[in-house]
Amino acid sequence: MGSDLKAYARLQYKLIQLETIEKLSSVGSWLFSQTLLVGFLLSALLFLSTGGAFFLASLSGSVTIGFCLVGGFYILLFVIFYFIRQSVIKNPLKNKIIHSLLEEGEINTNES
């Protein structure tokens, strides 16, 4: 009986290891794909910002004013996101990671 208990404990430990590895790899792959998407978005934003700055420069007659207007727009966005970051960025991201780690249906509180 003692050897069966040890074997059972080893199997439970191995199961917990495998489940942890599976969940961590799932979260890791999600973070990697999100990082790639953000990278592509930032690249597009860089080109659009440069184009917008040159467009505003052609309207204002000054390249400096065009780039300063685009820079001011990004500073305004930064200030807005700074004040709403908790509800818009931090909480949804935290909830997504927790939901990924504790997938629905895996928690059973009725076990004896």
N, C-alpha and C positions, 0 to 999 in steps of 0.2 A: 504494500500500500504506500509506503514512503517513497519508493522509486516512481510509482505512478503520479504521486503528488509533485515530485520534482520535475518529471517530464511535462506534466500539465503546466507548471509554473514557467518552464522554459518555452513551451509553445505560446503561452499567453504573452510572455515578454517579446518573443519574435513577432507575434501578431501586432503588438503595439508598435514595435519598430517599423514594420512594413507599412502600417497605416499612417504613421508619422511621416515616413519618407514619401508616401504617395501624396499626402496633403501638402507637404512642403514643396514637392515638385510641381504640384498643381498651382500653388500660389506663386512659385517662382516663374513658371511659364507665363502666367497671367501678367506678372510684373514686367517680364521681358517684352511681351507683345505690346503692353501699354507704353513702355519706353520707346519702342520702335515707332509706334503711332505718334507719340509726342515729338519724336525727332523729325518725322516727315512733316508734321504740322508746323514745327518751328522753322524748317527749311522753307516751306511755302510762305510762311508769315514774313520771313526775312526778305524774300523776293517781292512780295506784295507791298511791304513797307517801303522798300527802296523805290519801287515804281510809284507808289503814292507820294513819296517825298519829292521825286522828280516832277510829278504831275503838279503838285502844289507849288513847286519852284517855278514851273512855267506859268502858272496863274499869278503868282506874286512877283515874279521877275527876279527872285533871289533864291539861290540854292540853299543858303543858310536858313532862310525863313521856312522853306519847305521841310527841311530836315528837323528844324526846331518844332514845327507844328506836329510832325509825326512823333517826335520824342515827347512832347507835351501830352499827346494823346495816350502814349504808353504810361506816362507817370500818372495820369488820371485813372487809367485802368488799374494800375498797381494800388493806388489809394483805395479804390472801390473794393478790390478783391482783398485787400488787407483787412478791411473792416467786416467783410462777410465770409472770410476764409473758414471759420469754424463750421458754419452751417452748410456751406457750399462745397468745400473741399475735404476738410478733415473728417467730419462725421460720416459722410457717405463712403469715403475710402476705408475708414476703420470698420464700418459695417460690412463692406464687401469682403475684406480680409477675414473678419470673424465668420461670416457666412461661408466662405470657402473652406475654412478650417473645421467648422462644425456644420457639415452638410446636413440638410434637413433629412430626418428619418433615421439618423444614426444615433441620436440621443434617445434612450428609452429609460424613463425614470420609473417604470413599473416593474423593473427587474427585481427579483428577490435574491 
